[in-house]
Each structure stands twice: as C-alpha cells, then as structure tokens.
Amino acid sequence: MAFTEDLDTYFADFTDTVVYSGTTYKGILDQPDEIVADDRVLTTDYELTAKTSDLGAILYDSTLTVDSVSYKVRSVRKIDDGSLCIVSLMKV
C-alpha cells in the first residue's frame, strides 16, 4: 500500500510567509551560522524548505520575500522523494 502524504499539514504550523511573483506561499526558513576560514569568518546560510510544486521552478537570481525580508535565489534542489525542495538564498 502506498503512503500518501499531505504536505499542507506539514506546512500548517511553524512556517514563514513567502511572497514570490505576487503569490503567497508557506515555507520554513533555516538560518544556520557557518564558520569558515580557520574559525575567523562567521556567515549565515539561508535555506528555505518549500513544496516543489510551489517554488521548485524558481530561477537563479529571482527575488522573493520571507516574512517581509528580501532574498535572492542562489539555487534550488529537490530533496527526499522530490515533493519538497530546498531554496538556497542570499539576503539582499
């Protein structure tokens, strides 16, 4: 028997508001810090988890907002079974 997932339930709580091209979506923004260059440079790696059907086709260098903060898209990659994607972002 195949397992049918309901991604809307996954994004029902603890999500961020994403606006791209005039449309509002839900996503989960992660902002982990990363230390590079021999423990001297601290940087933040912005990653948005979203439904592939919503943001999986977003193009490099496109601008979107997450909770009213602007970001540019660096890359998009599908994860797991392809229902979700990770959008790598750069703060504008």
Secondary structure, 3 states (H helix, E strand, C coil): CCCCCCHHHHCCCCCEEEEECCEEEEEEEECCEEEECCCCEEEECEEEEEEHHHHCCCCCCCEEEECCEEEEEEEEEEECCCCEEEEEEEEC
